[in-house]
Amino acid sequence: MKARLADLGGVALPGSPAEFGKLIADETEKRVKVIGLAGIKPN
């Protein structure tokens, strides 16, 4: 799996499912802020 991710330009990160969930929540929060500041609206 690591080799396939590397082939696609990705990196495997170690961690638990809970840590992954927190990462997704944190990244989503950041992107919501950026989209709001940029004034991007859905079509």
C-alpha positions in Angstrom: 0.0 0.0 0.0 2.8 2.4 0.9 4.5 1.8 -2.5 1.2 2.4 -4.4 0.6 5.7 -2.4 4.2 6.7 -3.2 3.6 6.0 -6.9 0.6 8.4 -6.8 2.6 11.0 -4.9 1.1 10.3 -1.5 2.6 9.5 1.9 1.2 7.1 4.4 0.8 8.7 7.8 0.8 6.5 10.9 -2.0 6.9 13.4 -5.3 5.6 14.8 -8.7 5.9 13.2 -9.5 8.6 15.8 -6.4 10.6 14.9 -7.4 10.3 11.2 -10.9 11.6 12.0 -9.4 14.6 13.9 -7.1 15.3 10.9 -10.1 15.3 8.5 -12.1 17.6 10.9 -9.2 20.0 11.3 -8.5 20.2 7.6 -12.2 20.7 6.8 -12.4 23.6 9.3 -9.4 25.2 7.7 -10.8 24.9 4.2 -14.2 26.3 5.3 -12.4 29.4 6.6 -10.4 29.9 3.4 -13.4 29.4 1.2 -15.3 31.9 3.3 -12.5 34.5 3.3 -12.1 34.1 -0.5 -15.9 34.6 -1.0 -16.2 31.5 -3.0 -19.9 30.5 -3.6 -21.3 27.3 -5.1 -22.7 27.5 -8.6 
